[in-house]
Amino acid sequence: MKILAFAASNSQKSINKQLILYATKIISTNDIEILDINDYEIPIYSPEREQQFLKNGNPPEKAQQFYNKISNADALIISFAEHNGSYTAAYKNLFDWASRINPKVYQNKDTIMLATSPGAKGASSVLQSAVDSAPYFAANVKASLSIPNFYQVFDSETNKLTDNELNSQLISVLNKLQD
C-alpha cells in the first residue's frame, strides 16, 4: 500500500508535521511519501486567476502535481493545523486549486485525518470540518483523531507521543488503513 502523508500547514516548525512523521513510523509499510505543502506554493485562488490559467489550458503546475500525488497513492494521512478554527490559508489555497482540476480531490482514497494543537481542543474544530466535508471531495475517511495539548503529550526530542492512551488511540486509528 502506497501512503501519501502530509501536514496541512506551511509552518517550518509544524507540530502537525511532527505528528505526521511520528504516525508514519507506526505504520507497517515502507511505501510512504511525506509531502511538504511548502513545495506546492501557488498564487492565491480567485475566479479571475482560474480563467487566466484556463486560457493557457492548464491549472497551476504545482496544483496538478499535488493532485497527481494523491492520484498515485492508495491511501492518505493528513494532519490539519488550525488557524482561527479553520484550515490554514496555505492548505486551503492548494486544496481550492486542486478542486478546480477535479472536485473529487481525494479521489476515493482511504484517508486518516488527524489534527493537533497546543491547546486543550487539539484543533478539533478544523478536524471536524475536514471530516464533515470529506465525502463531498471523495475521501473515504476510515478514522480521525485529535491530539490535544501537543507540547504536554509529545516529546520533540525523541519524536514520540508520550501519553499512552493517546498513543494507543493513534495506533488504533492508523490500523484502520489496513482493515
C-alpha positions as CSV (number, residue, x, y, z in Angstrom):
1,M,0.0,0.0,0.0
2,K,1.4,3.4,-1.0
3,I,0.6,6.1,1.5
4,L,0.8,9.8,1.0
5,A,1.1,11.7,4.3
6,F,1.3,15.4,4.9
7,A,0.6,18.2,7.4
8,A,-1.9,20.8,6.1
9,S,0.4,23.5,7.3
10,N,3.2,25.5,5.8
11,S,4.9,26.2,9.1
12,Q,8.6,25.2,9.1
13,K,8.1,24.1,12.8
14,S,4.7,22.5,12.3
15,I,3.6,20.3,15.2
16,N,1.2,18.6,12.7
17,K,4.2,17.7,10.6
18,Q,5.9,16.2,13.7
19,L,2.7,14.2,14.3
20,I,2.8,13.0,10.7
21,L,6.4,11.9,11.0
22,Y,5.6,10.0,14.1
23,A,2.4,8.4,12.7
24,T,4.2,7.2,9.6
25,K,6.8,5.4,11.8
26,I,4.0,3.4,13.3
27,I,2.6,2.1,10.0
28,S,3.9,-1.3,8.8
29,T,4.7,-0.3,5.3
30,N,7.8,1.3,3.9
31,D,6.0,2.8,0.9
32,I,5.2,6.1,2.4
33,E,5.8,9.5,0.9
34,I,5.8,12.5,3.2
35,L,4.8,15.6,1.3
36,D,5.6,19.2,2.4
37,I,3.0,21.6,1.1
38,N,5.6,24.3,1.1
39,D,6.8,22.6,-2.2
40,Y,3.3,23.5,-3.7
41,E,3.1,27.2,-3.2
42,I,0.9,28.8,-5.8
43,P,-0.9,32.1,-6.3
44,I,-4.0,32.7,-4.2
45,Y,-7.0,31.2,-5.9
46,S,-9.6,33.5,-7.5
47,P,-12.0,33.0,-10.3
48,E,-10.1,35.5,-12.4
49,R,-6.8,33.7,-11.9
50,E,-8.5,30.4,-12.7
51,Q,-9.7,31.9,-16.0
52,Q,-6.2,33.2,-16.7
53,F,-4.8,29.7,-16.2
54,L,-7.5,28.1,-18.2
55,K,-6.7,30.3,-21.2
56,N,-3.3,28.7,-21.1
57,G,-5.0,25.3,-21.0
58,N,-3.8,24.2,-17.6
59,P,-4.2,24.7,-13.9
60,P,-1.1,25.9,-12.0
61,E,1.6,23.2,-12.4
62,K,2.1,22.8,-8.6
63,A,-1.7,22.2,-8.1
64,Q,-1.6,19.5,-10.8
65,Q,1.5,17.9,-9.2
66,F,-0.3,17.9,-5.8
67,Y,-3.4,16.3,-7.4
68,N,-1.2,13.7,-9.1
69,K,0.5,12.8,-5.8
70,I,-3.0,12.0,-4.4
71,S,-3.8,10.0,-7.6
72,N,-0.6,7.9,-7.2
73,A,-1.3,7.0,-3.6
74,D,-3.5,4.2,-2.3
75,A,-4.2,6.0,1.0
76,L,-3.8,9.4,2.7
77,I,-2.9,10.6,6.1
78,I,-3.4,14.3,6.7
79,S,-2.8,16.2,9.9
80,F,-4.7,19.5,9.9
81,A,-3.3,22.6,11.6
82,E,-6.0,25.0,12.8
83,H,-5.8,28.8,12.2
84,N,-8.7,30.6,13.9
85,G,-10.8,27.5,13.9
86,S,-10.3,26.7,10.3
87,Y,-7.8,25.4,7.7
88,T,-4.5,27.1,7.2
89,A,-4.5,29.5,4.3
90,A,-1.7,27.6,2.6
91,Y,-3.6,24.3,2.6
92,K,-7.0,25.9,1.7
93,N,-5.4,27.6,-1.3
94,L,-3.8,24.4,-2.5
95,F,-7.0,22.4,-2.0
96,D,-9.1,25.1,-3.8
97,W,-6.8,24.9,-6.9
98,A,-6.8,21.1,-6.8
99,S,-10.6,21.1,-6.6
100,R,-10.6,23.1,-9.9
101,I,-8.8,20.1,-11.5
102,N,-11.4,17.7,-10.1
103,P,-13.9,18.4,-7.3
104,K,-13.2,14.9,-6.0
105,V,-9.8,16.0,-4.8
106,Y,-9.3,12.9,-2.5
107,Q,-10.2,10.5,-5.4
108,N,-12.0,7.9,-3.2
109,K,-8.8,7.2,-1.2
110,D,-8.9,5.7,2.2
111,T,-8.0,8.5,4.5
112,I,-6.9,9.1,8.1
113,M,-7.5,12.6,9.3
114,L,-5.5,13.9,12.3
115,A,-5.1,17.2,14.0
116,T,-3.1,18.6,16.9
117,S,-2.6,21.9,18.6
118,P,-1.0,23.3,21.8
119,G,-4.5,23.8,23.3
120,A,-7.0,21.5,25.0
121,K,-9.2,21.1,22.0
122,G,-6.4,19.8,19.8
123,A,-7.6,21.5,16.6
124,S,-10.8,19.7,16.8
125,S,-12.8,22.4,15.0
126,V,-10.8,22.1,11.8
127,L,-10.7,18.3,12.1
128,Q,-14.5,18.2,12.4
129,S,-14.9,20.4,9.4
130,A,-12.5,18.3,7.4
131,V,-14.3,15.1,8.3
132,D,-17.7,16.5,7.7
133,S,-16.7,17.9,4.2
134,A,-14.7,14.9,3.2
135,P,-17.5,12.9,1.4
136,Y,-18.1,15.9,-0.9
137,F,-14.5,15.7,-2.0
138,A,-14.4,11.9,-2.3
139,A,-12.4,11.0,0.8
140,N,-13.2,7.6,2.4
141,V,-12.4,8.6,6.0
142,K,-11.5,5.5,7.8
143,A,-10.9,7.3,11.1
144,S,-9.9,10.6,12.7
145,L,-8.2,11.7,15.9
146,S,-7.5,15.0,17.6
147,I,-4.3,15.2,19.8
148,P,-4.8,18.0,22.4
149,N,-2.1,19.7,24.4
150,F,0.7,18.7,22.0
151,Y,3.6,20.1,24.0
152,Q,2.5,18.2,27.1
153,V,1.9,14.8,25.3
154,F,4.7,14.8,22.7
155,D,8.4,14.7,23.3
156,S,10.0,16.6,20.4
157,E,13.5,15.4,21.4
158,T,12.6,11.7,20.9
159,N,9.8,12.5,18.4
160,K,7.3,10.4,20.4
161,L,3.8,10.6,21.7
162,T,4.3,10.2,25.5
163,D,0.7,9.8,26.5
164,N,0.0,6.1,26.5
165,E,-3.8,6.4,26.0
166,L,-3.4,8.9,23.1
167,N,-0.6,6.7,21.6
168,S,-3.0,3.6,21.7
169,Q,-5.7,5.7,20.1
170,L,-3.3,6.8,17.3
171,I,-2.2,3.2,16.7
172,S,-5.9,2.1,16.5
173,V,-6.8,4.9,14.1
174,L,-3.8,4.1,11.8
175,N,-4.6,0.4,11.8
176,K,-7.9,1.3,10.2
177,L,-6.0,1.8,6.9
178,Q,-5.2,-1.9,6.9
179,D,-8.7,-3.1,7.9
